[in-house]
Amino acid sequence: MNIEWKFADDPIEESVIKGIQKKLGIAFPEDYIQCAIRNHGGSPRPKVYDFSDRKEAVFGSLLSFDEHEPTFILDVYDAIGKRLPDKVIPFAEDPFGNYLCFDFRDKESNPTVVFWDHEQPNRKTSLSKVCNNFTELLNKLYKPDWM
């Protein structure tokens, strides 16, 4: 599937991402880093994916690595991090206030992708596994019949 990224921020140097990683105490997966360098802040087309019992979830946009943007990854983490388990880091948002996150709790070198439902008050029940890695997430994107 070819993905077109709309509304992405200007490309950044990998060193910017490495600085953010250091502040968060994690190492993002390489497939995500290569995508984020060119597409951070951007929205993919197609943008719909399925997981667990959710059908037609919407991938809104990648969080930004530009500290002047409202979706700057560190600002988002500061805002919601206390509601997330340790080592769960948001990297994308949907249009409804939920986030796609990397879950580093079990595999620090290759985190799984989870969906964080902001309406769930319990840290354990607020997360649902989406897929095993970032590339798998991108491969799940499709255009539904109604679009």
VOLO-292620 format. One line per 5 residues: number of its first residue (from 1); their letters; for each residue x, y, z of N, C-alpha, C. Coordinates in steps of 0.02 Angstrom, whole numbers, plus 32768, in hexadecimal, padded with zeros to 4 digits. Example, Ala and Ser with C-alpha at 12.3 -4.5 7.8 and 13.67 -1.06 7.14 Angstrom:
residues 2
1	as	8294:7EE4:8186:8267:7F1F:8186:8294:7F5B:8186 | 8282:7F90:8162:82AC:7FCB:8165:8285:8002:818A;
//
This chain:
residues 147
1	mniew	802A:7FC5:8000:8000:8000:8000:802C:803E:8000 | 8020:806A:7FD1:8043:80AA:7FD1:8020:80DA:7FFF | 8047:80FA:8029:802B:812B:8058:8041:8170:8043 | 8012:819D:8040:8020:81E3:8032:8018:8208:8075 | 8049:8231:8086:8046:8257:80C4:8033:829F:80B4;
6	kfadd	7FFD:82B6:80D3:7FE3:82FB:80CA:7FF5:8325:8107 | 8002:8364:80FB:800B:8396:812F:8046:8389:815E | 8079:8366:8147:80B3:8358:8171:80DA:8398:817F | 80FA:8399:81B9:8126:83D0:81CA:8165:83CA:819F | 818E:83FE:819F:81CD:83FB:8179:81F8:83C2:8193;
11	piees	821C:83A0:8165:8248:8369:817A:8279:8380:81B1 | 828C:8350:81DB:82BA:835E:8212:82F6:8330:820E | 8329:8343:8232:8365:8319:8236:8359:82E1:8268 | 8378:82A9:825D:8371:8270:828C:8389:8283:82D2 | 83B7:82B2:82D6:83D1:82C8:8317:839A:82E6:8343;
16	vikgi	8368:8305:8325:832F:8320:834B:8309:82E7:836D | 82FD:82B2:8347:82DA:8278:8363:8304:8258:839A | 8345:8253:838F:8371:8235:83C2:836F:825D:8402 | 836B:829F:83FE:8365:82C9:843A:8324:82BC:8460 | 82EE:82B3:843B:82AD:82A4:8459:82B0:825F:847A;
21	qkklg	82CE:822F:8458:82D5:81EC:8474:82F9:81EE:84B7 | 832D:8215:84BA:8355:821B:84F7:832A:8237:8530 | 8302:826A:8521:82D7:8288:8554:82A2:8256:856D | 828A:822B:853F:8256:81FB:8551:8273:81BA:856E | 82B4:81B0:8565:82D4:8174:857F:82C4:8135:8557;
26	iafpe	82B8:813D:8516:82A7:8105:84EB:82CD:810D:84A9 | 82C8:80DA:847F:82E3:80DD:843A:82AB:80C9:840B | 8294:80F8:83E3:825F:80E9:83B3:8278:80B6:8380 | 824A:808D:8365:825E:805D:8331:8274:8082:82F1 | 82A3:8063:82CE:82C1:8083:8293:828D:8091:825D;
31	dyiqc	825C:8065:8251:822A:8072:821E:8202:80B1:822D | 81F2:80BC:826C:81CF:80F9:8280:81FB:8136:8277 | 823A:8132:828C:8268:816B:8285:826D:8181:823D | 8277:8151:820F:827E:8163:81C9:823E:8183:81AD | 8204:816D:81C4:81C5:818B:81AF:81BC:81D0:81CE;
36	airnh	81CC:81D7:820E:81C2:8216:8231:81F0:824D:8218 | 822B:823D:8202:8259:8270:81E8:8237:8298:81B2 | 8214:8278:8185:81F4:8299:814C:81AB:82AA:8158 | 8189:8286:8186:8140:828C:8189:8124:82A0:81CD | 814E:82B2:81FE:8134:82C3:8240:8100:82FB:823A;
41	ggspr	80CC:82F5:8261:8095:8326:825E:8064:8317:8225 | 8074:82E8:81F9:804B:82DB:81BE:8015:82A7:81CA | 7FE5:82A7:819D:7FAD:8278:819E:7FB2:8249:8162 | 7FAD:8208:816F:7FB3:81D8:8137:7F72:81D2:8110 | 7F79:81C2:80D0:7F42:81AF:80A5:7F56:816F:8083;
46	pkvyd	7F33:8138:808A:7EF6:8130:80B1:7F04:8135:80FC | 7ECE:813B:8123:7ED6:8149:816A:7EAC:811D:8199 | 7E8B:80EB:817F:7E5F:80C1:81A8:7E81:807D:81B4 | 7E78:8061:81EF:7E93:801F:8200:7E64:7FFC:8231 | 7E6C:7FBA:8236:7E44:7F92:8264:7E73:7F71:8296;
51	fsdrk	7E59:7F64:82D2:7E7D:7F3E:8304:7E4C:7F24:8337 | 7E5E:7EEE:8358:7E34:7ECF:838B:7DEC:7ECF:8375 | 7DC1:7EED:839E:7D7A:7EF0:838D:7D67:7F34:836F | 7D98:7F5D:8360:7D8A:7F9F:8342:7D94:7F9C:82F7 | 7D62:7FB3:82D4:7D65:7FB7:828C:7D65:8001:8278;
56	eavfg	7D8B:8010:8245:7D8E:8052:8229:7DA6:8087:825A | 7DDA:8077:8280:7DFC:80A9:82A9:7E20:80D9:827A | 7E2A:8116:828F:7E47:8149:8264:7E8B:815F:827E | 7EBD:815C:8253:7F00:8175:8262:7EFE:81BF:824F | 7EFE:81EA:8281:7EFA:8232:8274:7F3B:824D:8259;
61	sllsf	7F6F:8251:8284:7FB0:826A:826E:7FE7:8254:829E | 8023:8252:8283:805E:8246:82AD:8068:8284:82D9 | 807F:827A:8315:8092:82B2:833F:80CF:82D4:8320 | 80D7:8313:8331:810C:833C:8313:814C:833C:833D | 8184:8344:831C:81C4:834E:833E:81D8:8397:833C;
66	dehep	81AA:83C3:8328:81B5:840C:8328:8197:8428:8368 | 81C1:8442:8393:81A9:8459:83D5:8178:8494:83D0 | 8171:84B2:8396:8142:84EA:838D:80FD:84D4:8376 | 80F5:8493:8369:80B5:8479:8353:808B:8462:838E | 8049:8468:838A:801E:8453:83C2:8020:8408:83D0;
71	tfild	8036:83E0:83A0:803A:8397:83AA:8083:8382:83B5 | 80AB:83AE:83D1:80F1:839D:83E1:80F2:8362:8410 | 8117:832E:83FE:8115:82EE:8421:8122:82F4:846C | 8150:831E:8481:815E:8325:84C9:8125:8349:84ED | 8105:8379:84CD:80CC:839B:84EC:8092:836B:84F5;
76	vydai	8086:8341:84C2:8050:830F:84C7:805F:82DF:8500 | 809D:82C7:8502:80B0:8298:8538:80A8:82B9:857D | 80BD:82F8:8583:80B4:831B:85C2:806A:8320:85D6 | 803F:8328:85A4:7FF8:8331:85B2:7FD5:82F0:85C6 | 7FE9:82B8:85A7:7FC4:827A:85B4:7FEE:8244:85D5;
81	gkrlp	802F:824D:85DC:805B:8219:85F4:8049:81FC:8638 | 802C:8224:8664:8019:820A:86A6:7FDE:81DA:86A2 | 7FBA:81DB:866A:7F82:81AD:8661:7F96:816D:863D | 7FD6:816B:8628:7FF0:8131:8604:801C:8107:8631 | 8020:80C6:8626:8051:809E:864A:8098:80B5:8638;
86	dkvip	80C8:80A7:8664:810E:80B6:8654:8122:8093:8614 | 814C:80B3:85EE:8168:8098:85B0:8134:8091:8579 | 80FE:80B6:857C:80CE:80BB:8546:80D0:8103:852D | 80E4:810C:84EE:80F3:814E:84D3:80C6:815C:8496 | 809E:8193:8498:8074:81A3:845F:809F:81BB:8423;
91	faedp	8089:81A7:83E7:80AB:81BF:83AA:807B:81D8:8375 | 803A:81CC:837D:8009:81E3:834C:7FC6:81ED:8370 | 7F9D:8218:8352:7F5B:8226:836F:7F25:8213:833D | 7EE9:8209:8358:7EB0:8202:832C:7E86:8241:8334 | 7E52:824A:830C:7E2A:8288:8310:7DFD:828C:834E;
96	fgnyl	7DFF:8259:837A:7DCF:8256:83B1:7DEF:825A:83F6 | 7E2F:826D:83FA:7E50:8274:843A:7E74:8236:8452 | 7E79:8202:8429:7E9D:81C5:843A:7EE2:81C7:8419 | 7F0D:819A:842F:7F51:8199:8414:7F68:8153:8404 | 7F90:814E:83CF:7FB7:8112:83C2:7FF9:811A:83E6;
101	cfdfr	800E:80E6:8407:804A:80E9:8431:8077:80AE:8424 | 80B7:80B8:8431:80E6:8080:8434:80E6:8065:847B | 80E2:8024:8481:80E4:8003:84C2:8127:7FE1:84CA | 8153:8001:84F0:8197:7FE8:84FB:819C:7FBB:8538 | 8165:7FAA:8559:8169:7F84:8597:8186:7F3E:858E;
106	dkesn	8176:7F1C:8557:818E:7ED7:854E:81CA:7ED3:851F | 81CC:7EFE:84EC:8202:7EFB:84BA:821C:7F42:84AE | 8251:7F54:84CF:826C:7F98:84C8:8289:7FA4:8483 | 82A2:7F71:8461:82C1:7F7B:8420:828E:7F7A:83E7 | 8255:7F5C:83F1:8221:7F58:83BD:81DD:7F5B:83DE;
111	ptvvf	81C7:7F97:83F2:8188:7F9D:8417:814B:7F8D:83ED | 8118:7F74:840E:80D8:7F69:83EC:80B4:7FAC:83E7 | 8081:7FAE:83BD:8058:7FE9:83B5:8016:7FDD:83D9 | 8003:800C:8404:7FC5:8007:842A:7F9B:8046:841F | 7F5A:803D:8429:7F2A:8074:8424:7F18:8088:846B;
116	wdheq	7F1E:80C9:847B:7F0B:80E2:84BD:7EC8:8106:84B7 | 7E96:80EB:84D9:7E52:8107:84D9:7E4E:8138:8513 | 7E4A:8179:8504:7E4A:81AC:8538:7E0C:81AB:8564 | 7DD8:8188:854F:7D9A:8185:8577:7D9C:814E:85AC | 7DCE:8124:85AA:7DD4:80EE:85DB:7DFD:8107:8616;
121	pnrkt	7DE1:8107:8652:7E05:8121:868C:7E3C:80F3:86A7 | 7E37:80B3:8699:7E67:8083:86B3:7EA2:807B:8684 | 7EDF:8082:869D:7F1B:807C:8673:7F1E:803A:864E | 7F09:8004:866E:7F0E:7FC2:8650:7EDA:7FB8:8619 | 7E9D:7FD1:8623:7E69:7FC6:85F1:7E69:7FFB:85BB;
126	slskv	7E91:802F:85C2:7E92:8065:8591:7EBC:8053:8554 | 7EE5:801E:8558:7F11:800B:8521:7EF7:7FCC:84FD | 7EFB:7FCE:84BB:7EEA:7F93:8492:7F22:7F8A:845F | 7F39:7F4D:8457:7F6D:7F40:8426:7F51:7F49:83E0 | 7F77:7F6D:83B7:7F65:7F77:8371:7F8C:7F46:8344;
131	cnnft	7FCE:7F44:834F:7FF8:7F19:8326:803E:7F13:8345 | 8069:7EED:8324:80AB:7EDF:8340:80DF:7F15:8336 | 80D6:7F40:8302:8108:7F74:82F6:80EC:7FAA:82C9 | 8114:7FDF:82BF:80FD:8019:8298:80F0:8007:824F | 811C:7FE2:8230:8111:7FCF:81EA:80D1:7FA7:81E2;
136	ellnk	80C2:7F7B:8211:8084:7F55:820E:8048:7F84:8212 | 804D:7FB8:823B:8016:7FE9:823F:800B:800A:81FC | 8041:8021:81DC:803A:8041:819B:801D:8012:8167 | 802E:7FD2:816C:8013:7FA1:813D:7FC9:7F92:8149 | 7FAF:7FA4:8184:7F68:7F99:8194:7F3C:7FD1:8178;
141	lykpd	7F59:8009:8163:7F31:8042:814D:7F0D:8033:810B | 7ECF:8047:8108:7EA7:803D:80CC:7E72:8073:80C5 | 7E56:8077:808A:7E20:80A6:807C:7DDF:8080:807E | 7DB2:808F:80AD:7D72:806B:80B1:7D44:807D:8076 | 7D13:8053:806B:7CE4:805E:8034:7CBF:80A0:8039;
146	wm	7CB2:80B7:8075:7C8A:80F4:807E:7CB2:8134:8071 | 7CF3:812F:8068:7D1B:816C:805C:7D20:817B:8012;
//
